[in-house]
Amino acid sequence: MRVTIMGSGNGATAAAFEWAEAGHDVAMWDFERFGDNIAAIAKAGGIEGRVKFEGTAPIGYVGHDLDRALEGAELVMIVGPAYAHEAMGEALRGKLTTDAAYCLLPSACNGAVVVKQTLRLDLMDDTYLIGETSTLPYGCRLVEPGVVRVTTRVLDGLYVAALPSTRTPELLEKLQTVWPQAEAAKNVLQTTLQNANPVLHPAIMLMNASRIENTGGDFLFYTDGVTPASARLIETVDNERLALGRALGIDIVADPELGLRQGYLSEATYLKGYNQGIGFAKSQAPKSLDFRYLTEDVPYGLVFASELARQVGVPTPAIDTVISMASIILGTDFRAEGKRLPADLGFGELSLEQVRGL
């Protein structure tokens, strides 16, 4: 299969390695301002993998010419943080083909919805196969340009949904070529809400705010940062997410249970599961509070969840408190700056039944 990876960060590099290692013809593209990793891979002709991935996987075209990268693609994976989705969608405008599937990896908060809006497509238009996953299939970091360390490869619980969901089986079939652990989600609300980053990251950041400022992040984020107090906050936020899922008719899996299935945790608990989690053992804390664990996960993830919960009548006092606390310590009104409000995404005025039918 000809596979195009849009992006060149940690997850994009890991995905490019695995699909190339599996024998697929992989091309990589990114914007010129993100040139270091692209240049290193192009020079080496491939990507070096470490830990879970070993050796070097050859990559075909690597560069900044999107037309060339997309030529003949049967699967296009858009891999990046939430704030990159609009730009990626703009780059794709006028370049879509019905011969390819387009997958946001991961959703990060309604990624497929945002890309369809950017492409000026109706949400329920099924002309093009566009969808998303609930998470990256990896715990990974770039060691240096062209070298990716994969410490965890998700073993289970990789949820996939197309928009509209009637096309999910087609997307799933392509992804299962390399990721047989992928499974169908009910819809893109499930893939969005199943992403646990907004549940975990902001809670741990807030409970360790002074420690981050005093040490510059010189501690292990989960091993040292998850204590009984922070575990209770994580659990309370997670329970509100589960309640929202139930109201929407979606089966959201509690994060410790999913983490155990995926291979990150050795037990499905909010305390030992994280501070003794095998997949989190070496995760370093951010050097500053001004980091995507707050600046992405709060305005994109938690504000969306809070507003959607309000729309369907689910109380979220813990989520609302985390939003307020993050806004205070960073001097930013994250609720006012909410990036993915239901109204902005095109379903703010929908009834509960209409939301469930996305």
Phi, psi and omega per residue, in radians:
M1 nan 2.467 3.039
R2 -1.525 2.117 -3.042
V3 -2.132 2.308 3.079
T4 -1.972 2.263 3.069
I5 -1.836 2.068 3.054
M6 -1.699 1.951 -3.063
G7 2.226 2.817 -3.116
S8 -2.555 0.374 3.112
G9 -1.486 -2.781 -3.079
N10 -0.980 -0.996 -3.069
G11 -1.166 -0.679 3.131
A12 -1.086 -0.729 -3.119
T13 -1.198 -0.710 3.099
A14 -1.107 -0.770 3.135
A15 -1.114 -0.749 3.121
A16 -1.051 -0.745 3.119
F17 -1.047 -0.898 -3.013
E18 -1.153 -0.734 -3.130
W19 -1.209 -0.629 3.072
A20 -1.199 -0.728 3.122
E21 -1.074 -0.520 3.129
A22 -1.412 0.009 3.044
G23 1.743 0.154 3.138
H24 -1.559 2.709 3.138
D25 -1.505 1.832 -2.990
V26 -1.875 2.343 2.999
A27 -2.064 2.573 3.109
M28 -2.170 2.457 3.112
W29 -2.444 2.596 2.933
D30 -2.709 2.925 3.085
F31 -1.101 2.674 -3.078
E32 -1.073 -0.486 -3.121
R33 -1.233 -0.234 3.065
F34 -1.932 1.214 -2.938
G35 -1.733 -0.324 -2.980
D36 -1.104 -0.886 -3.107
N37 -1.197 -0.694 3.087
I38 -1.016 -0.813 -3.114
A39 -1.112 -0.719 -3.115
A40 -1.150 -0.727 -3.134
I41 -1.196 -0.717 3.117
A42 -1.077 -0.734 -3.122
K43 -1.152 -0.725 -3.109
A44 -1.407 -0.366 -3.083
G45 1.380 0.157 -3.137
G46 -3.125 -3.049 -3.092
I47 -2.077 2.376 3.042
E48 -1.605 2.257 3.100
G49 -1.862 2.576 3.134
R50 -2.345 2.745 3.124
V51 1.196 -1.785 -3.133
K52 -1.180 -0.594 3.065
F53 -1.829 2.362 -3.125
E54 -2.299 2.524 3.099
G55 1.691 -2.814 -3.113
T56 -2.202 2.308 3.108
A57 -1.884 2.264 -3.115
P58 -1.299 2.401 3.084
I59 -2.059 2.354 -3.099
G60 -1.247 -1.861 3.107
Y61 -1.326 2.343 3.055
V62 -2.373 2.035 -3.119
G63 3.084 -2.787 -3.030
H64 -1.967 0.173 3.104
D65 -1.672 1.752 -3.047
L66 -1.176 -0.654 3.122
D67 -1.011 -0.761 3.136
R68 -1.181 -0.697 -3.134
A69 -1.136 -0.604 -3.088
L70 -1.473 -0.174 -3.036
E71 -1.015 2.092 3.086
G72 1.310 0.144 -3.051
A73 -1.154 2.389 3.020
E74 -1.825 -0.366 3.098
L75 -2.472 2.189 3.108
V76 -2.045 2.081 3.123
M77 -1.869 2.133 -3.121
I78 -1.720 1.825 -2.946
V79 -2.037 1.954 -3.134
G80 3.114 3.047 3.133
P81 -1.251 2.948 -3.082
A82 -0.986 -0.695 -3.063
Y83 -1.253 -0.073 3.101
A84 -1.659 -0.171 -2.986
H85 -1.116 -0.750 3.140
E86 -1.064 -0.778 -3.120
A87 -1.134 -0.689 3.106
M88 -1.135 -0.715 3.106
G89 -1.099 -0.749 3.096
E90 -1.044 -0.722 -3.128
A91 -1.105 -0.523 -3.117
L92 -1.466 -0.203 -3.048
R93 -1.019 2.269 -3.139
G94 1.415 0.023 -3.071
K95 -2.017 -0.014 -3.095
L96 -1.253 2.601 3.065
T97 -2.381 2.613 3.114
T98 -1.308 -0.102 3.127
D99 -1.440 -0.214 -3.058
A100 -2.053 2.705 2.948
A101 -1.806 2.488 -3.107
Y102 -2.084 2.141 -3.027
C103 -2.252 2.153 3.015
L104 -1.341 2.216 -3.054
L105 -2.249 1.658 -0.021
P106 -1.706 -3.081 3.077
S107 -0.973 -0.836 -3.135
A108 1.082 0.028 3.109
C109 2.193 1.462 3.039
N110 1.057 0.690 -3.122
G111 -1.026 -0.751 -3.121
A112 -1.139 -0.657 3.098
V113 -1.075 -0.811 -3.101
V114 -1.127 -0.746 3.130
V115 -1.124 -0.719 3.113
K116 -1.131 -0.686 3.081
Q117 -1.105 -0.754 -3.139
T118 -1.101 -0.600 3.112
L119 -1.437 0.007 3.133
R120 1.069 0.732 3.081
L121 -1.876 2.474 3.022
D122 -1.104 2.507 -3.074
L123 -0.997 -0.601 -3.077
M124 -1.697 0.137 3.060
D125 -1.210 2.115 -3.091
D126 -1.834 0.352 3.137
T127 -1.043 -0.776 -3.129
Y128 -1.943 2.545 -3.140
L129 -1.523 1.789 -3.088
I130 -2.218 2.277 -3.141
G131 -2.738 -2.808 -3.020
E132 -2.790 2.851 2.993
T133 -1.919 2.836 -3.127
S134 -1.377 -0.421 -3.073
T135 -2.719 2.917 2.903
L136 -1.220 2.589 3.084
P137 -1.392 0.163 -3.027
Y138 -2.442 2.656 2.736
G139 -1.781 1.990 -2.957
C140 -2.647 2.768 3.064
R141 -2.574 2.555 2.978
L142 -1.307 2.145 3.077
V143 -1.318 -0.712 3.071
E144 -2.834 2.939 3.128
P145 -0.952 2.230 3.125
G146 1.512 -0.009 -3.103
V147 -2.265 2.113 -3.105
V148 -2.086 2.340 3.076
R149 -1.803 2.084 3.136
V150 -1.909 1.906 -3.101
T151 -1.624 -0.396 3.096
T152 -2.451 2.287 2.955
R153 -1.964 2.114 -3.057
V154 -1.006 2.184 -3.061
L155 -1.570 -0.391 -3.007
D156 -2.838 2.912 3.019
G157 1.254 0.619 3.020
L158 -1.748 1.755 -3.043
Y159 -1.554 2.508 -3.054
V160 -2.312 2.396 3.045
A161 -2.555 2.468 2.989
A162 -1.716 2.872 3.083
L163 -2.208 1.870 0.078
P164 -1.316 2.847 -3.024
S165 -1.214 -0.218 3.094
T166 -1.077 -0.350 -3.114
R167 -1.758 0.098 3.139
T168 -0.986 -0.755 -3.116
P169 -0.991 -0.617 3.141
E170 -1.177 -0.768 3.126
L171 -1.154 -0.745 -3.135
L172 -1.046 -0.730 -3.127
E173 -1.040 -0.712 3.122
K174 -1.174 -0.797 -3.072
L175 -1.194 -0.565 -3.125
Q176 -1.227 -0.142 3.040
T177 -0.986 -0.690 3.128
V178 -2.015 -0.463 -3.107
W179 -2.017 1.336 -3.138
P180 -1.119 -0.272 3.121
Q181 -1.362 -0.115 3.123
A182 -1.172 2.482 3.129
E183 -2.426 2.721 -3.063
A184 -1.284 2.316 2.945
A185 -1.598 2.841 3.134
K186 -1.138 -0.750 -3.139
N187 -2.892 -3.082 -3.076
V188 -1.265 -0.292 3.011
L189 -1.198 -0.598 3.099
Q190 -1.193 -0.775 3.139
T191 -1.107 -0.644 3.113
T192 -1.184 -0.880 -3.056
L193 -1.279 -0.398 3.124
Q194 -1.296 -0.330 3.090
N195 -1.154 2.024 -3.007
A196 -1.572 -0.024 -3.127
N197 -0.933 -0.777 3.118
P198 -1.173 -0.365 3.084
V199 -1.333 -0.780 -3.025
L200 -1.474 -0.998 -2.923
H201 -1.046 -0.921 -3.088
P202 -1.092 -0.688 -3.133
A203 -1.066 -0.809 -3.131
I204 -1.186 -0.681 3.110
M205 -1.055 -0.819 -3.097
L206 -1.158 -0.717 -3.120
M207 -1.246 -0.244 3.130
N208 -2.120 0.404 -3.033
A209 -1.039 -0.845 -3.128
S210 -1.137 -0.655 3.133
R211 -1.119 -0.726 3.103
I212 -1.085 -0.798 -3.125
E213 -1.169 -0.663 -3.091
N214 -1.328 -0.548 -3.055
T215 -1.904 -0.114 -3.042
G216 1.133 0.523 3.097
G217 1.412 0.392 -3.108
D218 -1.465 1.089 3.036
F219 -2.830 2.897 -3.140
L220 -1.483 2.159 -2.933
F221 -1.025 -0.826 -3.111
Y222 -1.595 -0.821 -3.071
T223 -1.038 -0.799 -3.138
D224 -1.648 -0.511 -2.986
G225 -1.494 -0.340 3.119
V226 -1.677 1.871 3.127
T227 -2.000 3.075 3.105
P228 -0.950 -0.661 -3.125
A229 -1.182 -0.857 -3.131
S230 -1.173 -0.575 3.092
A231 -1.099 -0.675 3.115
R232 -1.151 -0.663 3.107
L233 -1.160 -0.768 3.099
I234 -1.011 -0.808 -3.104
E235 -1.101 -0.701 -3.129
T236 -1.169 -0.751 3.080
V237 -1.085 -0.751 -3.138
D238 -1.093 -0.713 3.130
N239 -1.087 -0.621 3.083
E240 -1.189 -0.648 3.067
R241 -1.100 -0.743 3.126
L242 -1.107 -0.673 3.110
A243 -1.133 -0.683 3.089
L244 -1.103 -0.763 3.100
G245 -1.019 -0.772 3.135
R246 -1.060 -0.718 3.133
A247 -1.112 -0.513 -3.126
L248 -1.572 -0.012 -3.111
G249 1.293 0.500 -3.084
I250 -2.072 2.352 3.116
D251 -1.538 1.640 3.058
I252 -1.526 2.333 3.140
V253 -1.551 2.307 3.072
A254 -0.961 2.457 -2.961
D255 -1.112 -0.700 3.098
P256 -1.057 -0.652 3.110
E257 -1.121 -0.765 3.140
L258 -1.194 -0.694 3.121
G259 -1.065 -0.630 3.074
L260 -1.150 -0.765 3.127
R261 -1.111 -0.652 -3.067
Q262 -1.354 -0.377 -3.138
G263 1.830 0.080 3.109
Y264 -1.407 -0.610 -3.021
L265 -2.005 2.667 3.074
S266 -1.747 -0.186 2.998
E267 -2.640 2.615 -3.020
A268 -1.557 1.143 3.105
T269 -2.301 2.747 -3.078
Y270 -1.386 -0.360 3.128
L271 -1.681 -1.304 -3.103
K272 -1.142 -0.511 3.108
G273 -0.962 -0.695 -3.102
Y274 -1.642 -0.791 -3.078
N275 -1.381 -0.115 2.983
Q276 -2.159 0.304 -3.094
G277 -1.198 2.266 -3.079
I278 -1.153 -0.510 -3.125
G279 -1.471 -0.155 -3.091
F280 -1.999 0.019 -2.904
A281 -1.001 -0.582 -3.050
K282 -1.938 0.271 -3.108
S283 -1.302 2.015 -3.118
Q284 -1.385 2.576 3.088
A285 -1.239 2.666 3.048
P286 -1.087 2.663 -3.133
K287 -1.339 -0.327 -3.045
S288 -2.541 2.746 3.038
L289 -1.246 -0.404 3.117
D290 -1.412 1.295 -3.004
F291 -2.481 2.730 -3.018
R292 -1.045 -0.353 3.096
Y293 -1.098 -0.397 3.005
L294 -1.908 -0.851 -2.989
T295 -1.262 -0.319 3.023
E296 -1.819 -0.889 -2.997
D297 -1.192 -0.464 3.115
V298 -1.399 -1.051 -3.062
P299 -1.216 -0.510 3.126
Y300 -1.512 -0.876 -3.024
G301 -1.509 -1.021 -3.025
L302 -1.252 -0.673 3.125
V303 -1.131 -0.719 3.066
F304 -1.025 -0.857 -3.112
A305 -1.062 -0.740 -3.136
S306 -1.100 -0.799 -3.105
E307 -1.212 -0.674 3.102
L308 -1.167 -0.683 3.102
A309 -1.091 -0.711 3.095
R310 -1.082 -0.695 -3.121
Q311 -1.093 -0.600 -3.085
V312 -1.859 0.163 2.991
G313 1.424 0.536 3.114
V314 -1.883 2.129 3.114
P315 -1.258 2.452 -3.133
T316 -2.361 1.073 -3.091
P317 -1.089 -0.652 -3.140
A318 -1.215 -0.785 3.099
I319 -1.047 -0.755 3.140
D320 -1.107 -0.651 3.112
T321 -1.146 -0.748 3.120
V322 -1.082 -0.735 3.097
I323 -1.046 -0.808 -3.118
S324 -1.128 -0.768 -3.134
M325 -1.129 -0.756 3.107
A326 -1.083 -0.686 3.116
S327 -1.105 -0.702 -3.124
I328 -1.165 -0.874 -3.007
I329 -1.265 -0.390 3.094
L330 -1.817 0.026 3.088
G331 1.101 0.593 -3.098
T332 -2.365 2.306 3.107
D333 -1.447 1.556 -3.062
F334 -1.154 -0.504 3.111
R335 -1.213 -0.735 3.105
A336 -1.147 -0.504 -3.123
E337 -1.704 0.292 -3.117
G338 -0.843 2.196 -3.006
K339 -1.541 -0.416 -3.044
R340 -2.342 1.080 3.119
L341 -1.294 2.547 3.137
P342 -0.903 -0.704 -3.136
A343 -1.104 -0.686 -3.139
D344 -1.212 -0.466 -3.090
L345 -1.532 -0.042 3.044
G346 1.683 0.052 3.102
F347 -2.269 0.411 3.117
G348 -1.169 -0.481 -3.108
E349 -1.793 0.079 -3.118
L350 -1.320 2.631 3.030
S351 -1.267 2.930 3.118
L352 -1.015 -0.734 3.140
E353 -1.151 -0.638 3.110
Q354 -1.195 -0.675 3.087
V355 -1.092 -0.747 3.127
R356 -1.094 -0.453 -3.064
G357 -1.588 0.152 -3.138
L358 -1.036 nan nan
